[in-house]
Amino acid sequence: MIRTQISLSRWEYQRAKLAARQQGISLAEFLRRALRLMMPVAKGRPWMKYAGDIASGNPESSQKIDEWIYGQKD
């Protein structure tokens, strides 16, 4: 991960902090997600827009992804 610095108005900062708190995420994660929403998605891979945005709380969720998406596991 690359660390960077940005300048926000007091209003932008306060609104972003509040929105992050309401979603139960850090300000940094909130800003990363907001940035991803503004970036174009790779052609043919629209699902990548949501990569990393969903958390199940289950550490074994990657093993059950087919069941959750397709309703079955091959």
CHARMM internal coordinates of N, CA and C (Angstrom, degrees):
IC EDIT
DIST 1 N 1 CA 1.4413
DIST 1 CA 1 C 1.5262
ANGL 1 N 1 CA 1 C 107.90
DIST 1 C 2 N 1.3192
ANGL 1 CA 1 C 2 N 115.76
DIHE 1 N 1 CA 1 C 2 N 142.94
DIST 2 N 2 CA 1.4607
ANGL 1 C 2 N 2 CA 122.04
DIHE 1 CA 1 C 2 N 2 CA 178.81
DIST 2 CA 2 C 1.5220
ANGL 2 N 2 CA 2 C 108.69
DIHE 1 C 2 N 2 CA 2 C -103.32
DIST 2 C 3 N 1.2963
ANGL 2 CA 2 C 3 N 115.67
DIHE 2 N 2 CA 2 C 3 N 133.09
DIST 3 N 3 CA 1.4654
ANGL 2 C 3 N 3 CA 120.84
DIHE 2 CA 2 C 3 N 3 CA 178.98
DIST 3 CA 3 C 1.5204
ANGL 3 N 3 CA 3 C 108.55
DIHE 2 C 3 N 3 CA 3 C -91.47
DIST 3 C 4 N 1.3361
ANGL 3 CA 3 C 4 N 116.30
DIHE 3 N 3 CA 3 C 4 N 136.98
DIST 4 N 4 CA 1.4576
ANGL 3 C 4 N 4 CA 121.00
DIHE 3 CA 3 C 4 N 4 CA 178.89
DIST 4 CA 4 C 1.5237
ANGL 4 N 4 CA 4 C 109.64
DIHE 3 C 4 N 4 CA 4 C -140.88
DIST 4 C 5 N 1.3035
ANGL 4 CA 4 C 5 N 115.92
DIHE 4 N 4 CA 4 C 5 N 169.73
DIST 5 N 5 CA 1.4599
ANGL 4 C 5 N 5 CA 121.41
DIHE 4 CA 4 C 5 N 5 CA -179.48
DIST 5 CA 5 C 1.5161
ANGL 5 N 5 CA 5 C 108.75
DIHE 4 C 5 N 5 CA 5 C -127.62
DIST 5 C 6 N 1.3429
ANGL 5 CA 5 C 6 N 116.47
DIHE 5 N 5 CA 5 C 6 N 136.81
DIST 6 N 6 CA 1.4637
ANGL 5 C 6 N 6 CA 120.97
DIHE 5 CA 5 C 6 N 6 CA 177.22
DIST 6 CA 6 C 1.5215
ANGL 6 N 6 CA 6 C 108.95
DIHE 5 C 6 N 6 CA 6 C -129.88
DIST 6 C 7 N 1.3184
ANGL 6 CA 6 C 7 N 115.45
DIHE 6 N 6 CA 6 C 7 N 160.53
DIST 7 N 7 CA 1.4652
ANGL 6 C 7 N 7 CA 120.92
DIHE 6 CA 6 C 7 N 7 CA 176.38
DIST 7 CA 7 C 1.5224
ANGL 7 N 7 CA 7 C 108.37
DIHE 6 C 7 N 7 CA 7 C -110.29
DIST 7 C 8 N 1.3299
ANGL 7 CA 7 C 8 N 115.98
DIHE 7 N 7 CA 7 C 8 N 131.55
DIST 8 N 8 CA 1.4595
ANGL 7 C 8 N 8 CA 122.67
DIHE 7 CA 7 C 8 N 8 CA 177.83
DIST 8 CA 8 C 1.5180
ANGL 8 N 8 CA 8 C 108.49
DIHE 7 C 8 N 8 CA 8 C -124.01
DIST 8 C 9 N 1.3118
ANGL 8 CA 8 C 9 N 116.27
DIHE 8 N 8 CA 8 C 9 N 151.50
DIST 9 N 9 CA 1.4614
ANGL 8 C 9 N 9 CA 118.95
DIHE 8 CA 8 C 9 N 9 CA 171.30
DIST 9 CA 9 C 1.5295
ANGL 9 N 9 CA 9 C 107.41
DIHE 8 C 9 N 9 CA 9 C -69.94
DIST 9 C 10 N 1.3020
ANGL 9 CA 9 C 10 N 116.26
DIHE 9 N 9 CA 9 C 10 N 162.49
DIST 10 N 10 CA 1.4730
ANGL 9 C 10 N 10 CA 119.43
DIHE 9 CA 9 C 10 N 10 CA 178.62
DIST 10 CA 10 C 1.5328
ANGL 10 N 10 CA 10 C 110.20
DIHE 9 C 10 N 10 CA 10 C -58.63
DIST 10 C 11 N 1.3376
ANGL 10 CA 10 C 11 N 116.17
DIHE 10 N 10 CA 10 C 11 N -41.09
DIST 11 N 11 CA 1.4634
ANGL 10 C 11 N 11 CA 121.40
DIHE 10 CA 10 C 11 N 11 CA 179.39
DIST 11 CA 11 C 1.5236
ANGL 11 N 11 CA 11 C 111.11
DIHE 10 C 11 N 11 CA 11 C -61.68
DIST 11 C 12 N 1.3443
ANGL 11 CA 11 C 12 N 117.99
DIHE 11 N 11 CA 11 C 12 N -46.80
DIST 12 N 12 CA 1.4706
ANGL 11 C 12 N 12 CA 121.65
DIHE 11 CA 11 C 12 N 12 CA 179.47
DIST 12 CA 12 C 1.5245
ANGL 12 N 12 CA 12 C 110.66
DIHE 11 C 12 N 12 CA 12 C -61.60
DIST 12 C 13 N 1.3244
ANGL 12 CA 12 C 13 N 115.89
DIHE 12 N 12 CA 12 C 13 N -43.77
DIST 13 N 13 CA 1.4668
ANGL 12 C 13 N 13 CA 120.50
DIHE 12 CA 12 C 13 N 13 CA -179.19
DIST 13 CA 13 C 1.5253
ANGL 13 N 13 CA 13 C 111.01
DIHE 12 C 13 N 13 CA 13 C -62.53
DIST 13 C 14 N 1.3208
ANGL 13 CA 13 C 14 N 116.46
DIHE 13 N 13 CA 13 C 14 N -47.67
DIST 14 N 14 CA 1.4673
ANGL 13 C 14 N 14 CA 119.87
DIHE 13 CA 13 C 14 N 14 CA -178.51
DIST 14 CA 14 C 1.5207
ANGL 14 N 14 CA 14 C 111.68
DIHE 13 C 14 N 14 CA 14 C -64.55
DIST 14 C 15 N 1.3357
ANGL 14 CA 14 C 15 N 117.27
DIHE 14 N 14 CA 14 C 15 N -41.27
DIST 15 N 15 CA 1.4694
ANGL 14 C 15 N 15 CA 120.57
DIHE 14 CA 14 C 15 N 15 CA 179.00
DIST 15 CA 15 C 1.5234
ANGL 15 N 15 CA 15 C 111.11
DIHE 14 C 15 N 15 CA 15 C -65.99
DIST 15 C 16 N 1.3235
ANGL 15 CA 15 C 16 N 116.31
DIHE 15 N 15 CA 15 C 16 N -41.23
DIST 16 N 16 CA 1.4723
ANGL 15 C 16 N 16 CA 120.26
DIHE 15 CA 15 C 16 N 16 CA 179.88
DIST 16 CA 16 C 1.5227
ANGL 16 N 16 CA 16 C 110.61
DIHE 15 C 16 N 16 CA 16 C -66.35
DIST 16 C 17 N 1.3311
ANGL 16 CA 16 C 17 N 117.61
DIHE 16 N 16 CA 16 C 17 N -42.72
DIST 17 N 17 CA 1.4689
ANGL 16 C 17 N 17 CA 120.89
DIHE 16 CA 16 C 17 N 17 CA 178.21
DIST 17 CA 17 C 1.5254
ANGL 17 N 17 CA 17 C 110.83
DIHE 16 C 17 N 17 CA 17 C -60.77
DIST 17 C 18 N 1.3256
ANGL 17 CA 17 C 18 N 116.33
DIHE 17 N 17 CA 17 C 18 N -43.87
DIST 18 N 18 CA 1.4616
ANGL 17 C 18 N 18 CA 120.81
DIHE 17 CA 17 C 18 N 18 CA 179.48
DIST 18 CA 18 C 1.5257
ANGL 18 N 18 CA 18 C 110.90
DIHE 17 C 18 N 18 CA 18 C -63.26
DIST 18 C 19 N 1.3265
ANGL 18 CA 18 C 19 N 116.80
DIHE 18 N 18 CA 18 C 19 N -46.57
DIST 19 N 19 CA 1.4696
ANGL 18 C 19 N 19 CA 120.53
DIHE 18 CA 18 C 19 N 19 CA 179.98
DIST 19 CA 19 C 1.5284
ANGL 19 N 19 CA 19 C 110.71
DIHE 18 C 19 N 19 CA 19 C -61.94
DIST 19 C 20 N 1.3184
ANGL 19 CA 19 C 20 N 116.99
DIHE 19 N 19 CA 19 C 20 N -41.36
DIST 20 N 20 CA 1.4714
ANGL 19 C 20 N 20 CA 120.50
DIHE 19 CA 19 C 20 N 20 CA 178.63
DIST 20 CA 20 C 1.5217
ANGL 20 N 20 CA 20 C 110.51
DIHE 19 C 20 N 20 CA 20 C -63.12
DIST 20 C 21 N 1.3188
ANGL 20 CA 20 C 21 N 116.88
DIHE 20 N 20 CA 20 C 21 N -45.14
DIST 21 N 21 CA 1.4633
ANGL 20 C 21 N 21 CA 121.20
DIHE 20 CA 20 C 21 N 21 CA 179.57
DIST 21 CA 21 C 1.5257
ANGL 21 N 21 CA 21 C 110.66
DIHE 20 C 21 N 21 CA 21 C -61.20
DIST 21 C 22 N 1.3278
ANGL 21 CA 21 C 22 N 117.05
DIHE 21 N 21 CA 21 C 22 N -42.03
DIST 22 N 22 CA 1.4628
ANGL 21 C 22 N 22 CA 120.92
DIHE 21 CA 21 C 22 N 22 CA 179.74
DIST 22 CA 22 C 1.5243
ANGL 22 N 22 CA 22 C 111.98
DIHE 21 C 22 N 22 CA 22 C -63.81
DIST 22 C 23 N 1.3307
ANGL 22 CA 22 C 23 N 116.52
DIHE 22 N 22 CA 22 C 23 N -30.33
DIST 23 N 23 CA 1.4627
ANGL 22 C 23 N 23 CA 120.74
DIHE 22 CA 22 C 23 N 23 CA 179.22
DIST 23 CA 23 C 1.5291
ANGL 23 N 23 CA 23 C 112.46
DIHE 22 C 23 N 23 CA 23 C -90.38
DIST 23 C 24 N 1.3132
ANGL 23 CA 23 C 24 N 116.70
DIHE 23 N 23 CA 23 C 24 N -5.37
DIST 24 N 24 CA 1.4644
ANGL 23 C 24 N 24 CA 120.86
DIHE 23 CA 23 C 24 N 24 CA 178.75
DIST 24 CA 24 C 1.5122
ANGL 24 N 24 CA 24 C 113.04
DIHE 23 C 24 N 24 CA 24 C 73.27
DIST 24 C 25 N 1.3341
ANGL 24 CA 24 C 25 N 116.83
DIHE 24 N 24 CA 24 C 25 N 30.25
DIST 25 N 25 CA 1.4641
ANGL 24 C 25 N 25 CA 120.97
DIHE 24 CA 24 C 25 N 25 CA -179.98
DIST 25 CA 25 C 1.5247
ANGL 25 N 25 CA 25 C 109.40
DIHE 24 C 25 N 25 CA 25 C -127.99
DIST 25 C 26 N 1.3156
ANGL 25 CA 25 C 26 N 116.19
DIHE 25 N 25 CA 25 C 26 N 165.56
DIST 26 N 26 CA 1.4542
ANGL 25 C 26 N 26 CA 120.75
DIHE 25 CA 25 C 26 N 26 CA 178.21
DIST 26 CA 26 C 1.5248
ANGL 26 N 26 CA 26 C 110.87
DIHE 25 C 26 N 26 CA 26 C -73.38
DIST 26 C 27 N 1.3172
ANGL 26 CA 26 C 27 N 115.82
DIHE 26 N 26 CA 26 C 27 N 161.69
DIST 27 N 27 CA 1.4626
ANGL 26 C 27 N 27 CA 120.31
DIHE 26 CA 26 C 27 N 27 CA 175.63
DIST 27 CA 27 C 1.5294
ANGL 27 N 27 CA 27 C 109.90
DIHE 26 C 27 N 27 CA 27 C -60.51
DIST 27 C 28 N 1.3248
ANGL 27 CA 27 C 28 N 117.13
DIHE 27 N 27 CA 27 C 28 N -41.30
DIST 28 N 28 CA 1.4687
ANGL 27 C 28 N 28 CA 120.64
DIHE 27 CA 27 C 28 N 28 CA 179.68
DIST 28 CA 28 C 1.5314
ANGL 28 N 28 CA 28 C 111.02
DIHE 27 C 28 N 28 CA 28 C -59.97
DIST 28 C 29 N 1.3273
ANGL 28 CA 28 C 29 N 117.39
DIHE 28 N 28 CA 28 C 29 N -44.73
DIST 29 N 29 CA 1.4663
ANGL 28 C 29 N 29 CA 120.44
DIHE 28 CA 28 C 29 N 29 CA 179.35
DIST 29 CA 29 C 1.5245
ANGL 29 N 29 CA 29 C 110.51
DIHE 28 C 29 N 29 CA 29 C -66.16
DIST 29 C 30 N 1.3271
ANGL 29 CA 29 C 30 N 117.06
DIHE 29 N 29 CA 29 C 30 N -39.48
DIST 30 N 30 CA 1.4655
ANGL 29 C 30 N 30 CA 120.64
DIHE 29 CA 29 C 30 N 30 CA 177.43
DIST 30 CA 30 C 1.5328
ANGL 30 N 30 CA 30 C 110.43
DIHE 29 C 30 N 30 CA 30 C -59.18
DIST 30 C 31 N 1.3221
ANGL 30 CA 30 C 31 N 116.60
DIHE 30 N 30 CA 30 C 31 N -45.84
DIST 31 N 31 CA 1.4685
ANGL 30 C 31 N 31 CA 120.37
DIHE 30 CA 30 C 31 N 31 CA -179.24
DIST 31 CA 31 C 1.5254
ANGL 31 N 31 CA 31 C 111.66
DIHE 30 C 31 N 31 CA 31 C -67.73
DIST 31 C 32 N 1.3353
ANGL 31 CA 31 C 32 N 117.94
DIHE 31 N 31 CA 31 C 32 N -36.98
DIST 32 N 32 CA 1.4808
ANGL 31 C 32 N 32 CA 120.00
DIHE 31 CA 31 C 32 N 32 CA 176.28
DIST 32 CA 32 C 1.5208
ANGL 32 N 32 CA 32 C 110.41
DIHE 31 C 32 N 32 CA 32 C -61.83
DIST 32 C 33 N 1.3343
ANGL 32 CA 32 C 33 N 116.76
DIHE 32 N 32 CA 32 C 33 N -44.11
DIST 33 N 33 CA 1.4688
ANGL 32 C 33 N 33 CA 120.06
DIHE 32 CA 32 C 33 N 33 CA 179.97
DIST 33 CA 33 C 1.5271
ANGL 33 N 33 CA 33 C 111.15
DIHE 32 C 33 N 33 CA 33 C -65.13
DIST 33 C 34 N 1.3369
ANGL 33 CA 33 C 34 N 116.98
DIHE 33 N 33 CA 33 C 34 N -41.49
DIST 34 N 34 CA 1.4604
ANGL 33 C 34 N 34 CA 120.54
DIHE 33 CA 33 C 34 N 34 CA 178.54
DIST 34 CA 34 C 1.5302
ANGL 34 N 34 CA 34 C 110.18
DIHE 33 C 34 N 34 CA 34 C -62.16
DIST 34 C 35 N 1.3019
ANGL 34 CA 34 C 35 N 116.98
DIHE 34 N 34 CA 34 C 35 N -40.77
DIST 35 N 35 CA 1.4637
ANGL 34 C 35 N 35 CA 121.24
DIHE 34 CA 34 C 35 N 35 CA 179.06
DIST 35 CA 35 C 1.5254
ANGL 35 N 35 CA 35 C 110.89
DIHE 34 C 35 N 35 CA 35 C -64.10
DIST 35 C 36 N 1.3300
ANGL 35 CA 35 C 36 N 116.66
DIHE 35 N 35 CA 35 C 36 N -42.84
DIST 36 N 36 CA 1.4700
ANGL 35 C 36 N 36 CA 120.37
DIHE 35 CA 35 C 36 N 36 CA 179.00
DIST 36 CA 36 C 1.5254
ANGL 36 N 36 CA 36 C 111.75
DIHE 35 C 36 N 36 CA 36 C -59.89
DIST 36 C 37 N 1.3236
ANGL 36 CA 36 C 37 N 116.76
DIHE 36 N 36 CA 36 C 37 N -35.10
DIST 37 N 37 CA 1.4649
ANGL 36 C 37 N 37 CA 120.25
DIHE 36 CA 36 C 37 N 37 CA 179.61
DIST 37 CA 37 C 1.5257
ANGL 37 N 37 CA 37 C 111.94
DIHE 36 C 37 N 37 CA 37 C -64.30
DIST 37 C 38 N 1.3056
ANGL 37 CA 37 C 38 N 117.42
DIHE 37 N 37 CA 37 C 38 N -27.28
DIST 38 N 38 CA 1.4589
ANGL 37 C 38 N 38 CA 122.06
DIHE 37 CA 37 C 38 N 38 CA -176.88
DIST 38 CA 38 C 1.5252
ANGL 38 N 38 CA 38 C 113.26
DIHE 37 C 38 N 38 CA 38 C -90.36
DIST 38 C 39 N 1.3177
ANGL 38 CA 38 C 39 N 117.87
DIHE 38 N 38 CA 38 C 39 N -14.18
DIST 39 N 39 CA 1.4642
ANGL 38 C 39 N 39 CA 120.79
DIHE 38 CA 38 C 39 N 39 CA -177.06
DIST 39 CA 39 C 1.5213
ANGL 39 N 39 CA 39 C 110.57
DIHE 38 C 39 N 39 CA 39 C -88.59
DIST 39 C 40 N 1.3463
ANGL 39 CA 39 C 40 N 116.97
DIHE 39 N 39 CA 39 C 40 N 144.76
DIST 40 N 40 CA 1.4632
ANGL 39 C 40 N 40 CA 119.50
DIHE 39 CA 39 C 40 N 40 CA 177.46
DIST 40 CA 40 C 1.5293
ANGL 40 N 40 CA 40 C 110.86
DIHE 39 C 40 N 40 CA 40 C -65.23
DIST 40 C 41 N 1.3116
ANGL 40 CA 40 C 41 N 115.37
DIHE 40 N 40 CA 40 C 41 N 150.59
DIST 41 N 41 CA 1.4637
ANGL 40 C 41 N 41 CA 122.30
DIHE 40 CA 40 C 41 N 41 CA -179.52
DIST 41 CA 41 C 1.5244
ANGL 41 N 41 CA 41 C 108.65
DIHE 40 C 41 N 41 CA 41 C -96.07
DIST 41 C 42 N 1.3268
ANGL 41 CA 41 C 42 N 116.39
DIHE 41 N 41 CA 41 C 42 N 142.38
DIST 42 N 42 CA 1.4646
ANGL 41 C 42 N 42 CA 120.94
DIHE 41 CA 41 C 42 N 42 CA 178.67
DIST 42 CA 42 C 1.5286
ANGL 42 N 42 CA 42 C 110.08
DIHE 41 C 42 N 42 CA 42 C -58.80
DIST 42 C 43 N 1.3116
ANGL 42 CA 42 C 43 N 116.39
DIHE 42 N 42 CA 42 C 43 N 132.76
DIST 43 N 43 CA 1.4638
ANGL 42 C 43 N 43 CA 121.84
DIHE 42 CA 42 C 43 N 43 CA -179.05
DIST 43 CA 43 C 1.5276
ANGL 43 N 43 CA 43 C 110.33
DIHE 42 C 43 N 43 CA 43 C -56.68
DIST 43 C 44 N 1.3215
ANGL 43 CA 43 C 44 N 116.03
DIHE 43 N 43 CA 43 C 44 N 132.97
DIST 44 N 44 CA 1.4634
ANGL 43 C 44 N 44 CA 120.68
DIHE 43 CA 43 C 44 N 44 CA 178.97
DIST 44 CA 44 C 1.5190
ANGL 44 N 44 CA 44 C 114.05
DIHE 43 C 44 N 44 CA 44 C 81.81
DIST 44 C 45 N 1.3306
ANGL 44 CA 44 C 45 N 117.66
DIHE 44 N 44 CA 44 C 45 N 0.02
DIST 45 N 45 CA 1.4685
ANGL 44 C 45 N 45 CA 120.62
DIHE 44 CA 44 C 45 N 45 CA -179.29
DIST 45 CA 45 C 1.5328
ANGL 45 N 45 CA 45 C 110.51
DIHE 44 C 45 N 45 CA 45 C -134.16
DIST 45 C 46 N 1.3357
ANGL 45 CA 45 C 46 N 118.18
DIHE 45 N 45 CA 45 C 46 N 52.76
DIST 46 N 46 CA 1.4622
ANGL 45 C 46 N 46 CA 119.84
DIHE 45 CA 45 C 46 N 46 CA -176.28
DIST 46 CA 46 C 1.5217
ANGL 46 N 46 CA 46 C 113.64
DIHE 45 C 46 N 46 CA 46 C -62.03
DIST 46 C 47 N 1.3022
ANGL 46 CA 46 C 47 N 117.54
DIHE 46 N 46 CA 46 C 47 N -25.07
DIST 47 N 47 CA 1.4580
ANGL 46 C 47 N 47 CA 120.91
DIHE 46 CA 46 C 47 N 47 CA 179.91
DIST 47 CA 47 C 1.5286
ANGL 47 N 47 CA 47 C 111.89
DIHE 46 C 47 N 47 CA 47 C -65.29
DIST 47 C 48 N 1.3530
ANGL 47 CA 47 C 48 N 117.26
DIHE 47 N 47 CA 47 C 48 N -22.08
DIST 48 N 48 CA 1.4632
ANGL 47 C 48 N 48 CA 120.10
DIHE 47 CA 47 C 48 N 48 CA -179.88
DIST 48 CA 48 C 1.5280
ANGL 48 N 48 CA 48 C 112.36
DIHE 47 C 48 N 48 CA 48 C -64.67
DIST 48 C 49 N 1.3243
ANGL 48 CA 48 C 49 N 116.68
DIHE 48 N 48 CA 48 C 49 N -19.08
DIST 49 N 49 CA 1.4596
ANGL 48 C 49 N 49 CA 120.06
DIHE 48 CA 48 C 49 N 49 CA 177.86
DIST 49 CA 49 C 1.5269
ANGL 49 N 49 CA 49 C 110.66
DIHE 48 C 49 N 49 CA 49 C -59.72
DIST 49 C 50 N 1.3260
ANGL 49 CA 49 C 50 N 116.53
DIHE 49 N 49 CA 49 C 50 N -27.34
DIST 50 N 50 CA 1.4549
ANGL 49 C 50 N 50 CA 121.16
DIHE 49 CA 49 C 50 N 50 CA -176.44
DIST 50 CA 50 C 1.5231
ANGL 50 N 50 CA 50 C 113.81
DIHE 49 C 50 N 50 CA 50 C -101.72
DIST 50 C 51 N 1.3114
ANGL 50 CA 50 C 51 N 117.63
DIHE 50 N 50 CA 50 C 51 N 0.33
DIST 51 N 51 CA 1.4668
ANGL 50 C 51 N 51 CA 121.08
DIHE 50 CA 50 C 51 N 51 CA -178.80
DIST 51 CA 51 C 1.5234
ANGL 51 N 51 CA 51 C 110.24
DIHE 50 C 51 N 51 CA 51 C -58.68
DIST 51 C 52 N 1.3050
ANGL 51 CA 51 C 52 N 115.79
DIHE 51 N 51 CA 51 C 52 N 127.95
DIST 52 N 52 CA 1.4537
ANGL 51 C 52 N 52 CA 121.42
DIHE 51 CA 51 C 52 N 52 CA 177.76
DIST 52 CA 52 C 1.5120
ANGL 52 N 52 CA 52 C 115.22
DIHE 51 C 52 N 52 CA 52 C 83.91
DIST 52 C 53 N 1.3212
ANGL 52 CA 52 C 53 N 118.75
DIHE 52 N 52 CA 52 C 53 N -1.77
DIST 53 N 53 CA 1.4560
ANGL 52 C 53 N 53 CA 121.33
DIHE 52 CA 52 C 53 N 53 CA -176.50
DIST 53 CA 53 C 1.5176
ANGL 53 N 53 CA 53 C 114.18
DIHE 52 C 53 N 53 CA 53 C -91.84
DIST 53 C 54 N 1.2928
ANGL 53 CA 53 C 54 N 117.88
DIHE 53 N 53 CA 53 C 54 N -14.13
DIST 54 N 54 CA 1.4577
ANGL 53 C 54 N 54 CA 120.17
DIHE 53 CA 53 C 54 N 54 CA -173.51
DIST 54 CA 54 C 1.5279
ANGL 54 N 54 CA 54 C 109.47
DIHE 53 C 54 N 54 CA 54 C -113.93
DIST 54 C 55 N 1.3030
ANGL 54 CA 54 C 55 N 115.57
DIHE 54 N 54 CA 54 C 55 N 131.58
DIST 55 N 55 CA 1.4543
ANGL 54 C 55 N 55 CA 120.60
DIHE 54 CA 54 C 55 N 55 CA 178.45
DIST 55 CA 55 C 1.5233
ANGL 55 N 55 CA 55 C 108.59
DIHE 54 C 55 N 55 CA 55 C -124.97
DIST 55 C 56 N 1.3247
ANGL 55 CA 55 C 56 N 116.49
DIHE 55 N 55 CA 55 C 56 N 128.10
DIST 56 N 56 CA 1.4595
ANGL 55 C 56 N 56 CA 120.28
DIHE 55 CA 55 C 56 N 56 CA -179.09
DIST 56 CA 56 C 1.5227
ANGL 56 N 56 CA 56 C 111.60
DIHE 55 C 56 N 56 CA 56 C -94.51
DIST 56 C 57 N 1.3244
ANGL 56 CA 56 C 57 N 116.02
DIHE 56 N 56 CA 56 C 57 N -20.78
DIST 57 N 57 CA 1.4538
ANGL 56 C 57 N 57 CA 119.38
DIHE 56 CA 56 C 57 N 57 CA -174.51
DIST 57 CA 57 C 1.5187
ANGL 57 N 57 CA 57 C 112.17
DIHE 56 C 57 N 57 CA 57 C 84.65
DIST 57 C 58 N 1.3145
ANGL 57 CA 57 C 58 N 117.21
DIHE 57 N 57 CA 57 C 58 N -6.06
DIST 58 N 58 CA 1.4592
ANGL 57 C 58 N 58 CA 122.57
DIHE 57 CA 57 C 58 N 58 CA -179.63
DIST 58 CA 58 C 1.5252
ANGL 58 N 58 CA 58 C 108.85
DIHE 57 C 58 N 58 CA 58 C -99.54
DIST 58 C 59 N 1.3361
ANGL 58 CA 58 C 59 N 118.50
DIHE 58 N 58 CA 58 C 59 N 115.86
DIST 59 N 59 CA 1.4655
ANGL 58 C 59 N 59 CA 120.41
DIHE 58 CA 58 C 59 N 59 CA -178.72
DIST 59 CA 59 C 1.5308
ANGL 59 N 59 CA 59 C 113.34
DIHE 58 C 59 N 59 CA 59 C -65.20
DIST 59 C 60 N 1.3280
ANGL 59 CA 59 C 60 N 117.63
DIHE 59 N 59 CA 59 C 60 N -14.11
DIST 60 N 60 CA 1.4709
ANGL 59 C 60 N 60 CA 121.15
DIHE 59 CA 59 C 60 N 60 CA 179.23
DIST 60 CA 60 C 1.5249
ANGL 60 N 60 CA 60 C 111.87
DIHE 59 C 60 N 60 CA 60 C -103.37
DIST 60 C 61 N 1.3305
ANGL 60 CA 60 C 61 N 117.49
DIHE 60 N 60 CA 60 C 61 N 14.19
DIST 61 N 61 CA 1.4626
ANGL 60 C 61 N 61 CA 120.77
DIHE 60 CA 60 C 61 N 61 CA -174.95
DIST 61 CA 61 C 1.5225
ANGL 61 N 61 CA 61 C 113.06
DIHE 60 C 61 N 61 CA 61 C -61.26
DIST 61 C 62 N 1.3304
ANGL 61 CA 61 C 62 N 118.17
DIHE 61 N 61 CA 61 C 62 N -32.33
DIST 62 N 62 CA 1.4706
ANGL 61 C 62 N 62 CA 119.52
DIHE 61 CA 61 C 62 N 62 CA -179.33
DIST 62 CA 62 C 1.5238
ANGL 62 N 62 CA 62 C 111.68
DIHE 61 C 62 N 62 CA 62 C -64.80
DIST 62 C 63 N 1.3188
ANGL 62 CA 62 C 63 N 117.35
DIHE 62 N 62 CA 62 C 63 N -22.44
DIST 63 N 63 CA 1.4548
ANGL 62 C 63 N 63 CA 121.07
DIHE 62 CA 62 C 63 N 63 CA 179.47
DIST 63 CA 63 C 1.5255
ANGL 63 N 63 CA 63 C 111.64
DIHE 62 C 63 N 63 CA 63 C -81.40
DIST 63 C 64 N 1.3280
ANGL 63 CA 63 C 64 N 117.09
DIHE 63 N 63 CA 63 C 64 N -13.72
DIST 64 N 64 CA 1.4600
ANGL 63 C 64 N 64 CA 120.92
DIHE 63 CA 63 C 64 N 64 CA -176.56
DIST 64 CA 64 C 1.5208
ANGL 64 N 64 CA 64 C 112.71
DIHE 63 C 64 N 64 CA 64 C -117.10
DIST 64 C 65 N 1.3136
ANGL 64 CA 64 C 65 N 117.67
DIHE 64 N 64 CA 64 C 65 N 12.75
DIST 65 N 65 CA 1.4563
ANGL 64 C 65 N 65 CA 121.12
DIHE 64 CA 64 C 65 N 65 CA -174.65
DIST 65 CA 65 C 1.5254
ANGL 65 N 65 CA 65 C 112.63
DIHE 64 C 65 N 65 CA 65 C -60.45
DIST 65 C 66 N 1.3278
ANGL 65 CA 65 C 66 N 118.43
DIHE 65 N 65 CA 65 C 66 N -39.54
DIST 66 N 66 CA 1.4670
ANGL 65 C 66 N 66 CA 120.84
DIHE 65 CA 65 C 66 N 66 CA 179.24
DIST 66 CA 66 C 1.5247
ANGL 66 N 66 CA 66 C 111.18
DIHE 65 C 66 N 66 CA 66 C -61.75
DIST 66 C 67 N 1.3126
ANGL 66 CA 66 C 67 N 116.67
DIHE 66 N 66 CA 66 C 67 N -40.92
DIST 67 N 67 CA 1.4649
ANGL 66 C 67 N 67 CA 120.50
DIHE 66 CA 66 C 67 N 67 CA 178.56
DIST 67 CA 67 C 1.5254
ANGL 67 N 67 CA 67 C 110.74
DIHE 66 C 67 N 67 CA 67 C -62.13
DIST 67 C 68 N 1.3320
ANGL 67 CA 67 C 68 N 116.93
DIHE 67 N 67 CA 67 C 68 N -42.77
DIST 68 N 68 CA 1.4597
ANGL 67 C 68 N 68 CA 120.97
DIHE 67 CA 67 C 68 N 68 CA -176.85
DIST 68 CA 68 C 1.5206
ANGL 68 N 68 CA 68 C 111.52
DIHE 67 C 68 N 68 CA 68 C -71.09
DIST 68 C 69 N 1.3185
ANGL 68 CA 68 C 69 N 117.16
DIHE 68 N 68 CA 68 C 69 N -38.27
DIST 69 N 69 CA 1.4715
ANGL 68 C 69 N 69 CA 119.71
DIHE 68 CA 68 C 69 N 69 CA -177.30
DIST 69 CA 69 C 1.5109
ANGL 69 N 69 CA 69 C 112.10
DIHE 68 C 69 N 69 CA 69 C -83.20
DIST 69 C 70 N 1.3357
ANGL 69 CA 69 C 70 N 116.54
DIHE 69 N 69 CA 69 C 70 N -46.09
DIST 70 N 70 CA 1.4649
ANGL 69 C 70 N 70 CA 120.52
DIHE 69 CA 69 C 70 N 70 CA -173.00
DIST 70 CA 70 C 1.5204
ANGL 70 N 70 CA 70 C 113.41
DIHE 69 C 70 N 70 CA 70 C -104.40
DIST 70 C 71 N 1.3269
ANGL 70 CA 70 C 71 N 118.22
DIHE 70 N 70 CA 70 C 71 N -9.10
DIST 71 N 71 CA 1.4570
ANGL 70 C 71 N 71 CA 120.86
DIHE 70 CA 70 C 71 N 71 CA 179.97
DIST 71 CA 71 C 1.5146
ANGL 71 N 71 CA 71 C 113.82
DIHE 70 C 71 N 71 CA 71 C 83.33
DIST 71 C 72 N 1.3134
ANGL 71 CA 71 C 72 N 116.79
DIHE 71 N 71 CA 71 C 72 N 4.41
DIST 72 N 72 CA 1.4727
ANGL 71 C 72 N 72 CA 120.34
DIHE 71 CA 71 C 72 N 72 CA 178.76
DIST 72 CA 72 C 1.5145
ANGL 72 N 72 CA 72 C 109.82
DIHE 71 C 72 N 72 CA 72 C -156.80
DIST 72 C 73 N 1.2897
ANGL 72 CA 72 C 73 N 115.76
DIHE 72 N 72 CA 72 C 73 N 165.26
DIST 73 N 73 CA 1.4605
ANGL 72 C 73 N 73 CA 121.34
DIHE 72 CA 72 C 73 N 73 CA 176.42
DIST 73 CA 73 C 1.5110
ANGL 73 N 73 CA 73 C 108.02
DIHE 72 C 73 N 73 CA 73 C -124.46
DIST 73 C 74 N 1.3350
ANGL 73 CA 73 C 74 N 115.56
DIHE 73 N 73 CA 73 C 74 N 126.67
DIST 74 N 74 CA 1.4740
ANGL 73 C 74 N 74 CA 119.95
DIHE 73 CA 73 C 74 N 74 CA -179.98
DIST 74 CA 74 C 1.5085
ANGL 74 N 74 CA 74 C 111.19
DIHE 73 C 74 N 74 CA 74 C -79.54
END
COOR INIT
IC SEED 1 N 1 CA 1 C
IC BUILD
